[in-house]
């Protein structure tokens, strides 16, 4: 069942779309899913349910402002270089407060959502049980920008808006909020490597060997700065391990959570 929470952000009321998975498993670890740069609750499809069912876990899936059925960006709202920091430092705490979340969850993030998970754990190390991050970005690479430029061309010249429109109430809000900031020249200097050293929870970082949006230097860079990081480099896998190799992603995540959860 979809529900909505209201938060005050950027000077206005913003509604956040969210869904609980198996809330009746009150003693199970809670996994919060943070979607990619063009993702939403619906874009995850059945992956969160599959992971939670296989691991006996609880889940919480939500759409960030600008995505899914959450409040779209305002017409004059342009995201700046710090947009992922603001999601991690402002939106996520406000959302957790609005739904009364008091426990320490596991954060399961993909792409931009993985970077946001890292930033949240770095700023609030005492509030996180652990991280599972898929294809995270910790700095900007040429290959990332090149493929985001290709996405811009596809959005303008193909049926991509119609395809993405299945997952977002305002598809222009979702696409241009993400695309414009990644292609904004000052964003090439974005880098969160120095911030990772304050992360205290266990981290599983996985990435496809054939990731079209980043190299393995991303997850290896996390391991270099967060000693409690386990790496999983997945063959025959692109930018989305949960879509390209879902069974491997599920097994790895469950094993990691179960061996590192507190009794």
Order of alpha helices (4+ residues) and beta strands (2+ residues): beta-beta-beta-alpha-beta-alpha-alpha-beta-alpha-beta-alpha-alpha-alpha-beta-alpha-beta-alpha-alpha
